[in-house]
Amino acid sequence: GLLAAAARVVAGVHYPHDVVAGLFLGMATTAAVVVLLTPAVRRPVGPSRDRCAPGRPAH
């Protein structure tokens, strides 16, 4: 990504501050998504998890 951003600055398509602003916007978006989704991923599954375990007989 950084190489592509540098190439766009060299080609004159973007100014350096555009690329830096995009970098910070991308980092902020990624951090927000991680913060919002981490509790959902770490949530315990509950008793139904044991029923689906491989090698366990069905009840």
Buried (B, 14 or more C-beta within 10 A) or exposed (E): EEEEBEEBBEEEEBEEEEBEEBEEEEEEEEEEEEEEEEEEEEEEEEEEEEEEEEEEEEE
